[in-house]
Amino acid sequence: MNPFKGNAKEVVSEATLFDKLKWLTSKEAAFLLRTSAGQIRNLVWRGRLKAYHYGSRLRFLRSDVEGLLTPSF
């Protein structure tokens, strides 16, 4: 009996949900760019990433975050 069988389904469903998100938190944007949330705040401060305020929280459009990704050939 595989103890990880149930957990694999949860991970797959969370990954699928993450792919469909339009708005990202700082933590999610950092995960997508493989960096820290602090670096995301630096990118906002430098004007390289547009942030939207939702109450006192920052949110990012997924398309804006993906625009920072550079292909590695």
Secondary structure, DSSP 8 states (H G I E B T S, - for coil): --TTHHHHHHHHHHHHHHHT-SEE-HHHHHHHHTS-HHHHHHHHHTTSS--EEETTEEEEEHHHHHTT-----
